[in-house]
Amino acid sequence: MILEQLTRNRTHRSFTKKEVPTDALRKMIEGARVGATTGNTQKLRFFLVNDPATCDAAFGQVRFAGLLPWNPTPEESPRAYIALCVSNENLADYNPGFMGFDMGIAAQNILLIANELGFAGCIVASYNKAEFDKIVKIPTGYQSAYIIALGEPADTVTIVDVKDGDTKYYRDDKNNHFVPKLSLDQLILK
Ligand SMILES: Cc1cc2nc3c(=O)[nH]c(=O)nc-3n(C[C@H](O)[C@H](O)[C@H](O)COP(=O)(O)O)c2cc1C
């Protein structure tokens, strides 16, 4: 069932030391490849990072779970990144709304395949783009817009009901993360 896969496909931010092989990352990009894009323009490019030293170096530029006074430790840091990139040339005439839409579809497809392969990840907007791009060596003429942090999950993530309208996610000290989701009746206007 697709709904079961979507429910299992949670954001994870704490990872084991298991490496994410290049062929697994390439399979994830297959998901992005077949996804919808504005006018089928396929302007996004993907930069794969799974070298342990580069992942370790890039980790300092990434901020996880901005709503919480918590960040993964270096020991539980991501073992791979996929940077969603756009060329400087395309950026000029890429409607920002459409770009975000294209990136969202690509990111979701990437994460669904990651999940099927036993990995998981986190879409990240809060990172120092200039420094991250420099550390991982994004090719000249391109820049990242979002990154997806990946690895074998070491935390558990559970969907819970929203209480008193509070959608803020929370985490206990045993690496259990809880994500409040609105009910169908709260979502559907009519
Ligand atoms: C566009 C976008 C940007 C995000 N940026 C970050 C981020 O910078 N850091 C982070 O830890 N999570 C980030 N997330 C993950 C969300 O916090 C996460 O999706 C949300 O808490 C719901 O959890 P769930 O994905 O398990 O449903 C981002 C998600 C999206 C869609």
PDBQT file of the ligand as one rigid body, heavy atoms in Angstrom, charges set to zero:
ROOT
HETATM    1  C1  LIG A 201      11.043  22.395   2.451  1.00  0.00    +0.000 C 
HETATM    2  C2  LIG A 201      11.454  21.683   3.720  1.00  0.00    +0.000 A 
HETATM    3  C3  LIG A 201      12.553  22.138   4.434  1.00  0.00    +0.000 A 
HETATM    4  C4  LIG A 201      12.966  21.466   5.595  1.00  0.00    +0.000 A 
HETATM    5  N1  LIG A 201      14.085  21.906   6.266  1.00  0.00    +0.000 NA
HETATM    6  C5  LIG A 201      14.496  21.250   7.363  1.00  0.00    +0.000 A 
HETATM    7  C6  LIG A 201      15.677  21.661   8.026  1.00  0.00    +0.000 A 
HETATM    8  O1  LIG A 201      16.333  22.618   7.635  1.00  0.00    +0.000 OA
HETATM    9  N2  LIG A 201      16.083  20.942   9.120  1.00  0.00    +0.000 N 
HETATM   10  C7  LIG A 201      15.379  19.853   9.557  1.00  0.00    +0.000 A 
HETATM   11  O2  LIG A 201      15.793  19.218  10.532  1.00  0.00    +0.000 OA
HETATM   12  N3  LIG A 201      14.234  19.463   8.954  1.00  0.00    +0.000 NA
HETATM   13  C8  LIG A 201      13.784  20.122   7.859  1.00  0.00    +0.000 A 
HETATM   14  N4  LIG A 201      12.664  19.697   7.210  1.00  0.00    +0.000 N 
HETATM   15  C9  LIG A 201      11.923  18.504   7.699  1.00  0.00    +0.000 C 
HETATM   16  C10 LIG A 201      10.625  18.892   8.420  1.00  0.00    +0.000 C 
HETATM   17  O3  LIG A 201      10.931  19.451   9.689  1.00  0.00    +0.000 OA
HETATM   18  C11 LIG A 201       9.763  17.623   8.572  1.00  0.00    +0.000 C 
HETATM   19  O4  LIG A 201       9.307  17.261   7.298  1.00  0.00    +0.000 OA
HETATM   20  C12 LIG A 201       8.585  17.879   9.515  1.00  0.00    +0.000 C 
HETATM   21  O5  LIG A 201       9.029  18.023  10.839  1.00  0.00    +0.000 OA
HETATM   22  C13 LIG A 201       7.546  16.753   9.472  1.00  0.00    +0.000 C 
HETATM   23  O6  LIG A 201       8.145  15.503   9.748  1.00  0.00    +0.000 OA
HETATM   24  P1  LIG A 201       7.908  14.303   8.752  1.00  0.00    +0.000 P 
HETATM   25  O7  LIG A 201       8.703  14.610   7.496  1.00  0.00    +0.000 OA
HETATM   26  O8  LIG A 201       8.385  13.075   9.443  1.00  0.00    +0.000 OA
HETATM   27  O9  LIG A 201       6.448  14.277   8.427  1.00  0.00    +0.000 OA
HETATM   28  C14 LIG A 201      12.235  20.336   6.059  1.00  0.00    +0.000 A 
HETATM   29  C15 LIG A 201      11.133  19.881   5.324  1.00  0.00    +0.000 A 
HETATM   30  C16 LIG A 201      10.744  20.531   4.163  1.00  0.00    +0.000 A 
HETATM   31  C17 LIG A 201       9.559  20.008   3.378  1.00  0.00    +0.000 C 
ENDROOT
TORSDOF 0
